[in-house]
């Protein structure tokens, strides 16, 4: 029976913490993508926000950055991922599962970014799999064809959730665009300013990289990749992006930065693009409204659910 890596086991003599390993894997994949001209921002195959298969939830924040960098490096065409622990459990139900030669599972960490995390659609790593804060995820394309068929029952959950998600985002994006035509939205201006400020990392201007990541995420989030993705095909923008990425990679080569330090810088700049994308598809450019709506739905459910006394009677 295949042993799918589940929880972080440490990294031998290097003595890396889980967080250091996380950022190092980001940088290693990023460096390879820069050298091979395979950065995920320009990858048409990665046309949806990363999702975890067994829950159907989107994987956001820095974890999505790690997943997409590794996916592009390895030539995966899927942005569907599943916990190693979930695969180990599944084998007991459906029989042996196998991954392809050269498979690289991605370590993801539980991230707590602000109060706008939506429990209905956003995944915290520790809420699934083995429940640990650091867990490995496998891309669907890293499994052999027979194993993919065995986990196919999850596809419908993820695909239907993605359909509703992108449909809702597209409507909000159109509404926001009409609002912005009437006058520049303060919320949008503030969000863009924060994104640009966060793109300044370690004396480097990574704004072009942040912008490309933002456009890539936006095209995937609204389910209309061709509407936005065409802007990423500009040869000048691509050249500038790759040149910037090469300069960041060079800082590690000459010893100015360690791999995990460069990975952290990159994640900070790209996550700013992720946040700007999320604000762009939030009604009125306000993510807090979405959080309030979710909280009201939970409160309404709790208020109306049957009350049970210890004796088991429902009232």
C-alpha positions in Angstrom: 0.0 0.0 0.0 1.4 3.4 -1.0 2.5 5.7 1.8 1.3 9.1 0.9 3.1 11.8 2.9 0.6 13.2 5.3 2.1 15.4 8.0 5.4 17.3 8.1 8.2 15.0 9.2 11.1 17.4 9.4 13.9 17.9 7.0 16.9 16.0 8.2 20.3 17.6 8.6 19.0 20.9 7.2 16.9 21.4 10.3 14.3 23.4 8.6 11.1 24.3 10.4 7.8 23.6 8.7 7.5 27.2 7.8 11.1 27.4 6.4 10.5 24.3 4.4 7.2 25.8 3.1 8.9 28.9 1.8 11.9 27.0 0.4 9.6 24.7 -1.7 7.9 27.9 -3.0 11.3 29.4 -4.0 12.7 26.2 -5.5 9.6 25.8 -7.8 9.6 29.5 -8.6 13.3 29.4 -9.6 12.7 26.5 -11.9 9.6 28.2 -13.4 11.6 31.4 -14.0 14.4 29.4 -15.7 12.0 27.3 -17.8 9.5 30.1 -18.6 6.7 28.3 -17.0 5.4 30.7 -14.3 1.8 29.9 -13.4 0.5 33.4 -14.2 0.8 32.6 -17.9 -0.4 29.0 -17.7 -3.7 28.6 -19.4 -4.2 25.1 -18.0 -4.4 26.4 -14.4 -7.8 28.0 -15.1 -9.4 27.7 -11.7 -8.7 28.7 -8.2 -6.9 25.7 -6.4 -9.5 23.5 -4.6 -9.2 20.6 -2.1 -11.0 17.6 -3.5 -12.5 16.0 -0.4 -14.1 19.3 0.9 -14.6 21.2 -2.4 -13.2 24.3 -0.7 -10.9 26.8 -2.4 -7.3 27.0 -1.1 -6.4 30.6 -0.6 -3.6 32.8 0.7 0.0 31.6 0.5 -0.9 28.0 0.2 -2.4 28.6 -3.3 0.9 30.2 -4.3 2.9 27.2 -3.3 0.4 24.8 -5.0 0.5 26.7 -8.3 4.2 27.2 -8.4 4.7 23.4 -8.0 1.9 22.6 -10.4 3.5 24.7 -13.2 7.0 23.3 -12.5 5.7 19.7 -12.8 3.5 20.4 -15.8 0.2 19.5 -13.9 -2.9 20.7 -15.8 -5.2 20.3 -12.8 -5.6 22.7 -9.9 -7.4 20.1 -7.8 -5.6 18.9 -4.7 -6.2 16.3 -2.0 -4.7 15.6 1.4 -2.1 12.8 1.7 -4.0 11.6 4.8 -7.2 11.5 2.8 -5.5 9.3 0.1 -4.2 7.0 2.8 -7.7 6.6 4.2 -9.2 6.1 0.7 -7.0 3.2 0.0 -8.7 1.2 2.6 -12.0 1.8 0.8 -11.2 1.7 -2.9 -7.9 -0.3 -3.0 -4.3 0.7 -3.7 -3.6 4.1 -5.1 -0.4 5.1 -6.8 1.3 8.4 -7.7 3.4 9.0 -10.8 7.2 8.9 -10.8 8.7 12.2 -9.8 5.6 13.3 -7.8 6.2 16.2 -5.4 3.6 16.6 -2.7 3.2 20.2 -1.5 3.4 21.1 2.2 0.6 23.5 3.1 0.3 25.4 6.4 -2.8 26.6 8.3 -2.8 30.4 7.7 -4.8 32.9 9.7 -5.1 36.0 7.5 -7.5 38.5 8.9 -11.2 38.4 9.7 -12.5 37.9 6.1 -11.9 34.2 5.9 -15.1 32.6 4.7 -15.7 29.3 6.4 -18.2 28.1 3.7 -15.7 28.4 0.8 -12.2 28.9 2.2 -10.1 26.0 3.5 -8.1 26.1 6.6 -5.6 23.2 6.2 -6.1 22.0 9.8 -9.9 21.5 9.3 -9.4 18.4 7.0 -7.1 15.5 6.4 -5.3 14.5 9.7 -6.3 17.8 11.3 -2.7 18.9 11.7 -1.5 22.5 11.0 1.1 21.3 8.5 -0.1 18.7 5.9 1.0 17.6 2.4 -1.4 17.8 -0.5 -1.2 16.0 -3.8 -2.2 17.3 -7.2 -4.9 15.1 -9.0 -2.5 14.9 -12.0 0.2 13.4 -9.8 -1.9 10.2 -9.5 -1.8 7.5 -12.2 -4.9 7.2 -14.4 -6.4 4.2 -12.5 -6.0 6.0 -9.1 -7.6 9.2 -10.6 -10.6 7.1 -11.6 -11.0 5.8 -8.0 -11.1 9.3 -6.5 -13.4 10.7 -9.3 -16.4 10.7 -7.0 -15.0 13.9 -5.5 -14.9 15.7 -8.8 -18.6 16.5 -8.9 -18.4 18.2 -5.5 -15.5 20.4 -6.5 -16.8 21.2 -10.0 -20.3 22.2 -8.7 -18.8 24.3 -5.9 -16.5 26.0 -8.4 -19.3 26.7 -10.8 -21.4 28.5 -8.1 -18.3 30.3 -6.9 -17.3 31.7 -10.3 -20.8 32.6 -11.2 -21.3 34.6 -8.0 -17.9 36.3 -8.5 -18.6 37.2 -12.1 -21.8 39.0 -11.1 -20.1 40.9 -8.3 -17.2 41.8 -10.6 -19.6 43.2 -13.3 -21.5 45.2 -10.6 -18.2 46.6 -9.2 -17.0 47.5 -12.7 -20.2 49.5 -13.4 -19.7 51.2 -10.0 -16.1 52.0 -10.8 -17.0 53.6 -14.1 -19.1 56.2 -12.2 -16.2 57.2 -10.1 -13.1 55.5 -8.8 -14.1 53.5 -5.8 -12.2 54.4 -2.6 -12.3 50.8 -1.5 -10.7 49.7 -4.8 -8.1 52.5 -4.7 -7.1 51.6 -1.1 -6.9 47.9 -2.0 -4.7 48.6 -5.0 -2.5 50.9 -2.9 -2.0 48.2 -0.3 -1.2 45.7 -3.0 1.5 48.0 -4.6 3.0 48.7 -1.1 3.2 45.0 -0.4 5.0 44.4 -3.7 8.0 46.3 -2.4 10.1 43.5 -0.9 13.7 43.6 0.3 14.6 46.6 -1.8 13.0 45.1 -4.9 10.0 46.3 -6.9 7.9 43.2 -7.5 4.8 45.1 -8.6 4.8 43.5 -12.1 4.8 40.0 -10.5 2.0 41.0 -8.2 0.0 42.4 -11.1 0.4 39.3 -13.2 -0.6 37.1 -10.2 -3.7 39.3 -9.6 -4.8 39.1 -13.3 -4.3 35.3 -13.3 -6.3 34.9 -10.1 -9.0 37.2 -11.3 -9.5 35.4 -14.6 -9.9 32.1 -12.7 -12.1 33.5 -10.0 -14.7 34.9 -12.4 -14.7 31.8 -14.6 -14.0 33.8 -17.7 -10.3 33.2 -18.3 -10.3 34.5 -21.8 -11.7 37.9 -20.8 -8.8 38.7 -18.5 -6.1 36.2 -19.4 -5.5 37.9 -22.7 -3.9 40.8 -20.8 -1.3 38.3 -19.5 -0.2 37.4 -23.1 1.4 40.8 -23.7 5.0 39.9 -24.6 6.4 43.1 -22.9 4.6 42.3 -19.6 5.8 38.7 -19.7 9.4 39.8 -20.4 9.4 42.3 -17.6 7.9 39.8 -15.2 10.5 37.2 -16.0 13.3 39.7 -15.7 12.1 40.7 -12.3 11.8 37.1 -11.2 15.3 36.4 -12.4 16.7 39.2 -10.3 15.0 37.8 -7.2 16.4 34.3 -7.9 19.9 35.8 -8.5 19.9 37.2 -4.9 19.8 33.6 -3.7 22.5 32.4 -6.1 25.0 35.1 -4.9 24.1 34.5 -1.3 22.3 37.7 -0.5 19.2 35.7 0.5 18.4 32.2 1.6 15.9 30.2 -0.3 13.2 30.4 2.4 13.8 34.1 2.8 13.3 34.7 -0.9 10.2 32.4 -0.8 8.7 34.5 2.0 9.3 37.7 0.0 7.7 36.3 -3.0 4.6 35.0 -1.1 4.2 38.4 0.6 4.1 40.2 -2.8 1.9 37.6 -4.5 -0.5 37.3 -1.6 -1.1 41.1 -2.0 -2.3 40.3 -5.5 -4.6 37.5 -4.1 -6.2 39.9 -1.6 -6.7 42.5 -4.4 -8.4 39.9 -6.5 -10.7 38.8 -3.7 -11.7 42.4 -3.1 -12.4 42.9 -6.8 -15.0 40.2 -6.7 -16.6 41.2 -3.3 -19.8 43.2 -3.5 -19.0 46.9 -3.4 -15.2 46.0 -3.1 -15.8 45.1 0.5 -14.8 41.7 1.8 -16.2 42.5 5.2 -19.7 42.5 3.8 -19.3 39.0 2.6 -18.1 38.0 6.1 -21.0 39.7 7.8 -23.5 37.9 5.4 -21.9 34.6 6.3 -22.1 35.3 10.0 -25.8 36.3 9.7 -26.5 33.0 7.9 -24.8 31.0 10.7 -26.6 33.0 13.4 -29.9 32.5 11.7 -29.3 28.7 11.4 -28.3 28.5 15.1 -31.4 30.5 16.1 -33.8 28.3 14.2 -32.3 24.8 14.7 -34.2 22.5 17.1 -33.2 22.8 20.7 -32.4 19.5 22.4 -32.5 19.0 26.2 -30.3 16.3 27.8 -33.2 13.9 27.7 -33.1 14.0 23.9 -36.6 15.6 23.3 -36.8 18.2 20.6 -38.7 21.4 21.0 
